[in-house]
Amino acid sequence: MQVELEARQQQGGQPQSQSQSQSQSQSLSQTLSGSTVSGSQSQTASGTASSFLSIPQSAPAGLLTITQPPQQSTSYFKIAQNQFITFGWNFSYILATPTHLTVSAVCENGNTYPVGPTNGIIPGTATSVVWDPYTYQTSHPNLPLAQAKYTLEIWADGGPDAVREPGVLTPNSALQFALYTPQAYTPITSGWSCAGCSSAVSQHIAHPTFIALIATLMVMFISGSALLRRI
């Protein structure tokens, strides 16, 4: 990285009133990833500072790539106590660092939920966030998490619909995951019964193959008994 700093300061020979401000200008030229980024900053006597960043149009758009969980298949997460979900990512081609990131889980039913302990707003340099869906579920009974698939959306200062710009983070919505609520454990001593098991046995008994097998065994038993009596 090559950084060149040029500072210039000029003072006029004529007196200035108190309402007028003295300005200092500073230009910065910085080479990043083969692209030259230039910026300027000015400061008045009142202490107000302003800055400007110039990114060449040839620079690629900033990207965010999800690293956790894997994107090759849909990950299923349990909504239960102490069951935390970690989402991780890395950045590429970011020349204008965002001030903050917004992380949301968009359900297939249309509802949107903030992800993370700070209502979905995290620092712009963060590369991960930990979500506790159980705590969110208990704290928001009016908008509970559904047992369904979700899309993780992450965007920067430009919002979820920001267009691709050189050096600026592009919104990401590539990750899909699912949430489910486990059934409460019921011991057998409390009267639990397997309704599906009973129906499965009934289906086997009514099956023609099962009836034919029983009939064959009965014929073999009767024939064998008759032979034994003749001996």
Backbone as CSV, one residue per row, in Angstrom:
resi,resn,N_x,N_y,N_z,CA_x,CA_y,CA_z,C_x,C_y,C_z
1,MET,0.861,-1.188,0.000,0.000,0.000,0.000,0.894,1.233,0.000
2,GLN,0.655,2.120,-0.931,1.453,3.338,-1.047,0.589,4.516,-0.658
3,VAL,1.037,5.281,0.283,0.256,6.417,0.778,1.056,7.690,0.568
4,GLU,0.475,8.651,-0.085,1.114,9.944,-0.296,0.264,11.009,0.371
5,LEU,0.890,11.839,1.147,0.171,12.860,1.904,0.711,14.232,1.543
6,GLU,-0.170,15.075,1.114,0.214,16.441,0.785,-0.606,17.391,1.635
7,ALA,0.054,18.274,2.316,-0.646,19.241,3.172,-0.301,20.644,2.708
8,ARG,-1.296,21.434,2.570,-1.100,22.823,2.164,-1.879,23.737,3.095
9,GLN,-1.277,24.824,3.422,-1.927,25.785,4.317,-1.640,27.186,3.803
10,GLN,-2.665,27.936,3.639,-2.521,29.295,3.153,-3.146,30.257,4.149
11,GLN,-2.490,31.388,4.346,-3.006,32.430,5.221,-3.038,33.738,4.446
12,GLY,-4.151,34.425,4.437,-4.281,35.685,3.710,-3.715,36.844,4.501
13,GLY,-3.338,37.910,3.787,-2.774,39.075,4.456,-3.827,40.004,4.997
14,GLN,-5.087,39.809,4.605,-6.134,40.696,5.062,-6.766,40.150,6.323
15,PRO,-7.149,41.002,7.258,-7.773,40.537,8.502,-9.141,39.948,8.219
16,GLN,-9.563,38.986,9.044,-10.852,38.332,8.910,-11.648,38.563,10.179
17,SER,-12.961,38.636,10.018,-13.839,38.809,11.175,-13.996,37.489,11.899
18,GLN,-14.582,37.530,13.104,-14.732,36.323,13.918,-15.695,35.340,13.281
19,SER,-16.664,35.846,12.505,-17.643,34.957,11.877,-17.052,34.187,10.720
20,GLN,-15.939,34.709,10.177,-15.292,34.001,9.080,-14.431,32.893,9.652
21,SER,-14.241,31.836,8.879,-13.468,30.684,9.350,-12.219,30.519,8.528
22,GLN,-11.201,29.991,9.190,-9.958,29.643,8.526,-10.006,28.159,8.217
23,SER,-9.703,27.778,6.997,-9.810,26.378,6.575,-8.447,25.807,6.279
24,GLN,-8.340,24.547,6.548,-7.150,23.774,6.221,-7.588,22.626,5.337
25,SER,-6.900,22.406,4.263,-7.249,21.324,3.345,-6.144,20.298,3.333
26,GLN,-6.557,19.077,3.190,-5.616,17.956,3.211,-6.076,16.942,2.190
27,SER,-5.203,16.522,1.302,-5.565,15.532,0.285,-4.806,14.254,0.537
28,LEU,-5.484,13.147,0.296,-4.913,11.831,0.559,-5.061,10.977,-0.682
29,SER,-3.962,10.396,-1.121,-3.988,9.482,-2.262,-3.519,8.133,-1.781
30,GLN,-4.329,7.102,-2.009,-4.055,5.782,-1.441,-4.313,4.716,-2.493
31,THR,-3.379,3.802,-2.679,-3.519,2.731,-3.652,-3.961,1.463,-2.943
32,LEU,-5.150,0.920,-3.319,-5.697,-0.284,-2.699,-6.116,-1.238,-3.800
33,SER,-5.554,-2.446,-3.766,-5.941,-3.511,-4.691,-5.875,-3.052,-6.142
34,GLY,-4.874,-2.279,-6.473,-4.710,-1.849,-7.849,-5.541,-0.643,-8.221
35,SER,-6.369,-0.114,-7.316,-7.201,1.051,-7.599,-6.766,2.192,-6.699
36,THR,-6.740,3.379,-7.246,-6.326,4.547,-6.475,-7.541,5.215,-5.875
37,VAL,-7.543,5.359,-4.564,-8.637,5.995,-3.849,-8.129,7.312,-3.312
38,SER,-8.784,8.388,-3.628,-8.362,9.698,-3.157,-9.428,10.286,-2.267
39,GLY,-8.981,11.018,-1.265,-9.931,11.632,-0.352,-9.434,12.977,0.097
40,SER,-10.337,13.808,0.544,-9.965,15.123,1.052,-10.729,15.402,2.323
41,GLN,-10.130,16.201,3.189,-10.748,16.535,4.464,-10.486,17.993,4.765
42,SER,-11.500,18.710,5.198,-11.353,20.115,5.552,-11.890,20.339,6.947
43,GLN,-11.302,21.312,7.630,-11.707,21.610,8.993,-11.729,23.113,9.180
44,THR,-12.800,23.610,9.771,-12.945,25.037,10.010,-12.507,25.372,11.419
45,ALA,-12.411,26.683,11.688,-11.985,27.123,13.015,-12.995,26.739,14.077
46,SER,-14.250,26.554,13.689,-15.270,26.181,14.666,-15.194,24.719,15.061
47,GLY,-14.332,23.939,14.390,-14.162,22.544,14.752,-14.969,21.593,13.896
48,THR,-15.748,22.092,12.945,-16.554,21.237,12.083,-15.677,20.641,10.993
49,ALA,-15.738,19.305,10.839,-14.901,18.626,9.854,-15.779,17.923,8.839
50,SER,-15.340,17.925,7.607,-16.042,17.208,6.551,-15.024,16.458,5.720
51,SER,-15.421,15.314,5.172,-14.499,14.503,4.396,-15.187,14.019,3.135
52,PHE,-14.378,13.685,2.139,-14.896,13.221,0.860,-13.978,12.130,0.349
53,LEU,-14.569,11.010,-0.084,-13.808,9.875,-0.585,-14.145,9.664,-2.050
54,SER,-13.125,9.605,-2.874,-13.310,9.410,-4.307,-12.811,8.029,-4.694
55,ILE,-13.716,7.186,-5.236,-13.377,5.823,-5.638,-13.479,5.731,-7.153
56,PRO,-12.461,5.230,-7.826,-12.514,5.127,-9.290,-13.601,4.161,-9.743
57,GLN,-14.202,4.440,-10.882,-15.271,3.604,-11.408,-14.774,2.227,-11.837
58,SER,-13.470,2.079,-12.005,-12.917,0.788,-12.412,-12.805,-0.196,-11.247
59,ALA,-12.995,0.271,-10.019,-12.891,-0.612,-8.853,-14.084,-1.561,-8.809
60,PRO,-13.882,-2.820,-8.378,-15.002,-3.763,-8.280,-15.928,-3.412,-7.120
61,ALA,-17.144,-3.897,-7.199,-18.111,-3.673,-6.123,-17.713,-4.472,-4.888
62,GLY,-17.987,-3.924,-3.717,-17.681,-4.625,-2.477,-18.594,-5.824,-2.287
63,LEU,-18.023,-6.917,-1.799,-18.776,-8.157,-1.647,-18.696,-8.671,-0.217
64,LEU,-19.724,-9.401,0.182,-19.772,-10.096,1.465,-20.063,-11.564,1.175
65,THR,-19.223,-12.454,1.699,-19.370,-13.886,1.465,-19.633,-14.600,2.787
66,ILE,-20.719,-15.363,2.849,-21.070,-16.103,4.064,-20.113,-17.279,4.240
67,THR,-19.545,-17.404,5.433,-18.647,-18.515,5.747,-19.235,-19.478,6.781
68,GLN,-20.231,-19.045,7.527,-20.854,-19.884,8.555,-22.315,-19.484,8.713
69,PRO,-23.238,-20.460,8.609,-23.061,-21.877,8.295,-22.812,-22.088,6.801
70,PRO,-22.485,-23.325,6.397,-22.234,-23.587,4.973,-23.481,-23.310,4.136
71,GLN,-23.256,-22.867,2.898,-24.360,-22.550,2.006,-24.723,-23.708,1.082
72,GLN,-23.957,-24.805,1.135,-24.215,-25.907,0.215,-25.551,-26.589,0.486
73,SER,-26.009,-26.549,1.728,-27.283,-27.173,2.093,-27.963,-26.308,3.151
74,THR,-29.264,-26.529,3.315,-30.031,-25.759,4.291,-29.741,-26.248,5.704
75,SER,-29.351,-25.341,6.579,-29.084,-25.680,7.977,-30.365,-25.504,8.791
76,TYR,-30.616,-26.466,9.693,-31.797,-26.425,10.556,-31.349,-26.114,11.983
77,PHE,-31.958,-25.096,12.569,-31.601,-24.667,13.911,-32.812,-24.792,14.832
78,LYS,-32.531,-25.181,16.056,-33.582,-25.420,17.042,-33.851,-24.163,17.858
79,ILE,-35.126,-23.837,18.011,-35.520,-22.729,18.881,-35.664,-23.288,20.288
80,ALA,-34.605,-23.196,21.061,-34.595,-23.746,22.414,-33.607,-22.950,23.254
81,GLN,-33.722,-23.106,24.544,-32.866,-22.363,25.461,-31.405,-22.754,25.277
82,ASN,-30.531,-21.742,25.262,-29.080,-21.917,25.115,-28.685,-22.525,23.771
83,GLN,-29.533,-22.382,22.778,-29.217,-22.834,21.423,-28.944,-21.595,20.560
84,PHE,-27.662,-21.205,20.510,-27.280,-19.987,19.803,-26.907,-20.304,18.355
85,ILE,-27.118,-19.328,17.493,-26.782,-19.457,16.076,-25.728,-18.412,15.737
86,THR,-24.633,-18.850,15.133,-23.565,-17.939,14.728,-23.544,-17.826,13.210
87,PHE,-23.648,-16.601,12.731,-23.509,-16.319,11.307,-22.178,-15.596,11.104
88,GLY,-21.374,-16.086,10.164,-20.069,-15.484,9.904,-19.892,-15.165,8.433
89,TRP,-19.032,-14.194,8.135,-18.799,-13.788,6.751,-17.452,-13.081,6.650
90,ASN,-17.024,-12.839,5.423,-15.839,-12.015,5.189,-16.123,-11.037,4.056
91,PHE,-15.255,-10.029,3.937,-15.444,-8.963,2.962,-14.405,-9.056,1.850
92,SER,-14.774,-8.524,0.693,-13.853,-8.410,-0.435,-14.119,-7.090,-1.152
93,TYR,-13.033,-6.425,-1.560,-13.086,-5.214,-2.389,-13.801,-4.045,-1.702
94,ILE,-13.778,-4.001,-0.379,-14.409,-2.892,0.329,-13.425,-1.722,0.402
95,LEU,-13.748,-0.618,-0.253,-12.930,0.595,-0.196,-13.577,1.663,0.675
96,ALA,-14.895,1.636,0.774,-15.627,2.566,1.633,-16.239,1.760,2.779
97,THR,-15.601,1.798,3.939,-16.069,1.012,5.081,-17.421,1.527,5.566
98,PRO,-18.430,0.652,5.651,-19.745,1.118,6.122,-19.714,1.471,7.603
99,THR,-20.587,2.379,8.002,-20.659,2.760,9.413,-21.337,1.677,10.241
100,HIS,-22.270,0.955,9.636,-22.954,-0.121,10.354,-23.508,-1.130,9.354
101,LEU,-23.837,-2.310,9.862,-24.484,-3.359,9.077,-25.833,-3.680,9.711
102,THR,-26.791,-4.010,8.875,-28.103,-4.450,9.342,-28.284,-5.911,8.954
103,VAL,-28.585,-6.759,9.943,-28.742,-8.195,9.717,-30.177,-8.578,10.072
104,SER,-30.870,-9.202,9.127,-32.272,-9.565,9.326,-32.522,-10.978,8.818
105,ALA,-33.503,-11.636,9.437,-33.968,-12.946,8.985,-35.360,-12.755,8.400
106,VAL,-35.494,-12.998,7.108,-36.767,-12.810,6.412,-37.420,-14.176,6.242
107,CYS,-38.577,-14.359,6.888,-39.276,-15.642,6.846,-40.055,-15.773,5.542
108,GLU,-40.305,-17.019,5.146,-41.065,-17.256,3.927,-42.520,-16.827,4.065
109,ASN,-42.967,-16.559,5.310,-44.334,-16.064,5.501,-44.423,-14.543,5.374
110,GLY,-43.274,-13.889,5.103,-43.272,-12.449,4.887,-42.799,-11.629,6.068
111,ASN,-42.678,-12.221,7.249,-42.227,-11.477,8.428,-40.708,-11.328,8.422
112,THR,-40.236,-10.214,8.963,-38.806,-9.931,9.062,-38.427,-9.776,10.526
113,TYR,-37.337,-10.432,10.927,-36.905,-10.431,12.323,-35.463,-9.929,12.411
114,PRO,-35.157,-9.054,13.381,-33.768,-8.605,13.563,-32.909,-9.729,14.123
115,VAL,-31.677,-9.802,13.662,-30.756,-10.860,14.076,-29.653,-10.253,14.934
116,GLY,-29.450,-10.814,16.116,-28.385,-10.344,16.988,-28.911,-9.662,18.230
117,PRO,-28.029,-9.429,19.190,-28.455,-8.851,20.473,-28.721,-7.354,20.425
118,THR,-28.344,-6.679,19.323,-28.502,-5.226,19.242,-29.543,-4.847,18.200
119,ASN,-30.620,-5.600,18.162,-31.755,-5.315,17.274,-31.350,-5.304,15.803
120,GLY,-30.381,-6.146,15.465,-29.982,-6.296,14.073,-28.996,-5.276,13.560
121,ILE,-28.576,-4.310,14.379,-27.621,-3.280,13.960,-26.273,-3.572,14.612
122,ILE,-25.234,-3.784,13.785,-23.906,-4.103,14.292,-22.887,-3.197,13.607
123,PRO,-21.648,-3.102,14.136,-20.631,-2.248,13.508,-20.339,-2.658,12.065
124,GLY,-19.934,-1.692,11.267,-19.689,-1.956,9.855,-18.507,-2.855,9.583
125,THR,-17.621,-3.029,10.560,-16.457,-3.898,10.379,-16.667,-5.294,10.958
126,ALA,-17.832,-5.577,11.517,-18.096,-6.884,12.133,-18.095,-7.981,11.075
127,THR,-17.582,-9.148,11.440,-17.544,-10.289,10.522,-18.346,-11.479,11.055
128,SER,-19.134,-11.275,12.091,-19.989,-12.342,12.606,-21.019,-11.736,13.551
129,VAL,-22.062,-12.505,13.805,-23.084,-12.110,14.767,-23.664,-13.379,15.375
130,VAL,-23.955,-13.332,16.666,-24.527,-14.475,17.379,-25.977,-14.145,17.710
131,TRP,-26.864,-15.051,17.349,-28.304,-14.838,17.531,-28.849,-15.876,18.493
132,ASP,-29.708,-15.418,19.399,-30.388,-16.300,20.344,-31.884,-16.275,20.020
133,PRO,-32.348,-17.148,19.133,-33.761,-17.105,18.736,-34.720,-17.405,19.883
134,TYR,-34.277,-18.187,20.864,-35.160,-18.505,21.993,-35.453,-17.249,22.812
135,THR,-34.417,-16.449,23.072,-34.623,-15.204,23.813,-35.518,-14.255,23.035
136,TYR,-35.298,-14.188,21.728,-36.173,-13.334,20.920,-37.612,-13.844,20.983
137,GLN,-37.783,-15.150,20.923,-39.123,-15.738,20.932,-39.872,-15.394,22.214
138,THR,-39.192,-15.512,23.341,-39.845,-15.241,24.623,-40.065,-13.750,24.851
139,SER,-39.249,-12.908,24.200,-39.369,-11.461,24.395,-40.355,-10.810,23.430
140,HIS,-40.748,-11.522,22.389,-41.653,-10.955,21.381,-42.812,-11.925,21.119
141,PRO,-43.713,-12.075,22.092,-44.833,-13.010,21.898,-45.798,-12.567,20.803
142,ASN,-45.808,-11.281,20.471,-46.726,-10.800,19.439,-46.230,-11.085,18.024
143,LEU,-44.936,-11.363,17.883,-44.372,-11.693,16.570,-43.415,-12.875,16.733
144,PRO,-43.970,-14.061,17.003,-43.113,-15.219,17.256,-42.437,-15.718,15.980
145,LEU,-41.339,-16.411,16.168,-40.638,-17.028,15.050,-41.415,-18.251,14.578
146,ALA,-41.597,-18.358,13.292,-42.339,-19.485,12.727,-41.401,-20.648,12.449
147,GLN,-41.956,-21.847,12.438,-41.199,-23.023,12.028,-41.230,-23.062,10.498
148,ALA,-40.201,-22.485,9.904,-40.193,-22.317,8.454,-38.775,-22.020,7.991
149,LYS,-38.646,-21.744,6.699,-37.364,-21.371,6.122,-37.205,-19.851,6.153
150,TYR,-35.939,-19.425,6.291,-35.620,-18.005,6.377,-34.480,-17.675,5.414
151,THR,-34.428,-16.410,5.028,-33.320,-15.885,4.236,-32.594,-14.839,5.065
152,LEU,-31.282,-15.010,5.213,-30.481,-14.046,5.966,-30.106,-12.897,5.033
153,GLU,-30.474,-11.692,5.419,-30.166,-10.513,4.621,-29.229,-9.594,5.404
154,ILE,-28.164,-9.162,4.742,-27.182,-8.262,5.343,-26.957,-7.110,4.378
155,TRP,-27.103,-5.891,4.874,-26.849,-4.730,4.030,-26.166,-3.636,4.848
156,ALA,-25.642,-2.654,4.139,-24.890,-1.573,4.782,-25.701,-0.282,4.756
157,ASP,-25.005,0.848,4.688,-25.664,2.148,4.810,-26.669,2.413,3.692
158,GLY,-26.465,1.790,2.527,-27.346,2.053,1.396,-28.685,1.356,1.459
159,GLY,-28.887,0.459,2.436,-30.161,-0.227,2.566,-30.198,-1.544,1.807
160,PRO,-31.283,-2.309,1.949,-31.363,-3.641,1.334,-31.463,-3.617,-0.184
161,ASP,-31.844,-2.484,-0.762,-32.016,-2.396,-2.212,-30.916,-1.574,-2.883
162,ALA,-29.795,-1.419,-2.201,-28.702,-0.622,-2.770,-28.158,-1.274,-4.033
163,VAL,-27.841,-0.464,-5.028,-27.293,-0.972,-6.281,-25.789,-1.190,-6.124
164,ARG,-25.223,-1.970,-7.031,-23.786,-2.249,-6.991,-23.003,-0.982,-7.324
165,GLU,-22.038,-0.674,-6.456,-21.176,0.479,-6.664,-19.732,0.072,-6.416
166,PRO,-18.787,0.695,-7.117,-17.375,0.363,-6.910,-16.943,0.607,-5.469
167,GLY,-16.355,-0.413,-4.853,-15.804,-0.280,-3.514,-16.808,-0.221,-2.392
168,VAL,-18.100,-0.274,-2.702,-19.154,-0.165,-1.685,-19.806,-1.532,-1.500
169,LEU,-20.113,-1.880,-0.259,-20.672,-3.194,0.039,-22.016,-3.408,-0.655
170,THR,-22.129,-4.530,-1.354,-23.375,-4.925,-2.007,-24.204,-5.764,-1.038
171,PRO,-25.516,-5.520,-0.911,-26.348,-6.337,-0.014,-26.252,-7.818,-0.358
172,ASN,-26.330,-8.656,0.674,-26.213,-10.101,0.503,-27.454,-10.792,1.057
173,SER,-28.019,-11.701,0.264,-29.174,-12.498,0.706,-29.047,-13.925,0.185
174,ALA,-27.819,-14.455,0.228,-27.547,-15.758,-0.374,-27.815,-16.929,0.565
175,LEU,-27.870,-16.680,1.872,-27.988,-17.787,2.825,-29.443,-18.053,3.189
176,GLN,-29.820,-19.333,3.144,-31.127,-19.776,3.618,-30.940,-20.793,4.735
177,PHE,-31.795,-20.710,5.744,-31.755,-21.645,6.860,-33.177,-21.866,7.357
178,ALA,-33.334,-22.794,8.287,-34.667,-23.128,8.795,-34.645,-23.180,10.315
179,LEU,-35.770,-22.850,10.915,-35.949,-22.921,12.368,-37.079,-23.887,12.687
180,TYR,-36.919,-24.611,13.791,-37.979,-25.515,14.230,-38.029,-25.529,15.752
181,THR,-39.181,-25.891,16.279,-39.383,-25.984,17.727,-39.498,-27.446,18.116
182,PRO,-38.625,-27.958,18.974,-38.692,-29.373,19.362,-39.922,-29.652,20.216
183,GLN,-40.445,-30.872,20.098,-41.581,-31.283,20.906,-41.130,-31.576,22.337
184,ALA,-41.982,-31.249,23.282,-41.664,-31.512,24.692,-41.642,-33.015,24.961
185,TYR,-40.731,-33.450,25.822,-40.607,-34.870,26.150,-41.765,-35.317,27.040
186,THR,-42.371,-36.450,26.688,-43.462,-37.024,27.478,-43.096,-38.452,27.854
187,PRO,-42.904,-38.758,29.139,-42.530,-40.123,29.534,-43.672,-41.107,29.302
188,ILE,-43.317,-42.384,29.099,-44.320,-43.423,28.858,-45.216,-43.613,30.076
189,THR,-44.658,-43.420,31.267,-45.441,-43.618,32.491,-46.572,-42.612,32.633
190,SER,-46.516,-41.518,31.889,-47.566,-40.510,31.991,-48.750,-40.813,31.084
191,GLY,-48.705,-41.972,30.408,-49.824,-42.349,29.555,-49.575,-42.144,28.082
192,TRP,-48.315,-41.931,27.694,-48.004,-41.722,26.282,-48.215,-43.001,25.493
193,SER,-48.761,-42.877,24.318,-48.962,-44.023,23.432,-48.620,-43.618,22.013
194,CYS,-48.190,-44.580,21.247,-47.791,-44.333,19.862,-48.971,-44.641,18.952
195,ALA,-49.668,-43.596,18.540,-50.827,-43.793,17.664,-50.396,-44.314,16.306
196,GLY,-49.276,-43.848,15.830,-48.790,-44.303,14.536,-48.410,-45.769,14.543
197,CYS,-47.885,-46.233,15.701,-47.502,-47.640,15.791,-48.728,-48.537,15.690
198,SER,-49.820,-48.178,16.364,-51.040,-48.982,16.333,-51.612,-49.055,14.925
199,SER,-51.617,-47.919,14.238,-52.149,-47.916,12.877,-51.266,-48.720,11.944
200,ALA,-49.949,-48.711,12.199,-49.039,-49.482,11.353,-49.297,-50.975,11.498
201,VAL,-49.544,-51.442,12.744,-49.835,-52.858,12.965,-51.128,-53.249,12.265
202,SER,-52.133,-52.387,12.330,-53.412,-52.681,11.674,-53.237,-52.799,10.171
203,GLN,-52.398,-51.944,9.606,-52.171,-52.004,8.168,-51.482,-53.300,7.773
204,HIS,-50.532,-53.772,8.595,-49.833,-55.023,8.283,-50.786,-56.213,8.364
205,ILE,-51.668,-56.202,9.363,-52.602,-57.319,9.526,-53.559,-57.397,8.346
206,ALA,-53.984,-56.248,7.839,-54.940,-56.232,6.734,-54.281,-56.439,5.379
207,HIS,-52.972,-56.510,5.323,-52.286,-56.653,4.037,-52.482,-58.070,3.491
208,PRO,-52.774,-58.247,2.185,-53.000,-59.593,1.606,-51.819,-60.532,1.795
209,THR,-50.616,-60.033,1.724,-49.444,-60.891,1.898,-49.403,-61.479,3.296
210,PHE,-49.750,-60.673,4.280,-49.757,-61.156,5.660,-50.821,-62.243,5.844
211,ILE,-51.992,-62.037,5.240,-53.070,-63.044,5.348,-52.655,-64.346,4.681
212,ALA,-52.016,-64.248,3.499,-51.575,-65.458,2.796,-50.522,-66.202,3.600
213,LEU,-49.644,-65.480,4.270,-48.612,-66.117,5.083,-49.224,-66.872,6.251
214,ILE,-50.202,-66.269,6.900,-50.870,-66.942,8.021,-51.588,-68.200,7.540
215,ALA,-52.249,-68.091,6.380,-52.963,-69.259,5.843,-51.996,-70.387,5.506
216,THR,-50.854,-70.067,4.932,-49.852,-71.087,4.589,-49.330,-71.784,5.833
217,LEU,-49.057,-71.013,6.869,-48.568,-71.607,8.114,-49.612,-72.525,8.737
218,MET,-50.876,-72.139,8.660,-51.930,-72.981,9.224,-52.050,-74.296,8.458
219,VAL,-51.960,-74.239,7.115,-52.036,-75.462,6.304,-50.873,-76.385,6.621
220,MET,-49.669,-75.803,6.744,-48.504,-76.620,7.068,-48.646,-77.260,8.443
221,PHE,-49.192,-76.525,9.396,-49.355,-77.065,10.745,-50.371,-78.212,10.757
222,ILE,-51.494,-78.022,10.058,-52.529,-79.065,10.029,-52.021,-80.313,9.311
223,SER,-51.313,-80.103,8.180,-50.783,-81.252,7.437,-49.757,-82.004,8.262
224,GLY,-48.923,-81.300,8.964,-47.917,-81.956,9.798,-48.550,-82.732,10.934
225,SER,-49.604,-82.200,11.510,-50.285,-82.913,12.600,-50.911,-84.204,12.095
226,ALA,-51.483,-84.185,10.886,-52.102,-85.390,10.321,-51.066,-86.468,10.055
227,LEU,-49.904,-86.078,9.553,-48.842,-87.049,9.295,-48.332,-87.670,10.585
228,LEU,-48.227,-86.880,11.626,-47.744,-87.406,12.901,-48.724,-88.408,13.493
229,ARG,-50.019,-88.223,13.288,-50.997,-89.164,13.834,-50.956,-90.501,13.103
230,ARG,-50.554,-90.512,11.822,-50.498,-91.760,11.065,-49.278,-92.588,11.420
231,ILE,-48.253,-91.944,11.958,-47.037,-92.701,12.278,-47.242,-93.528,13.543
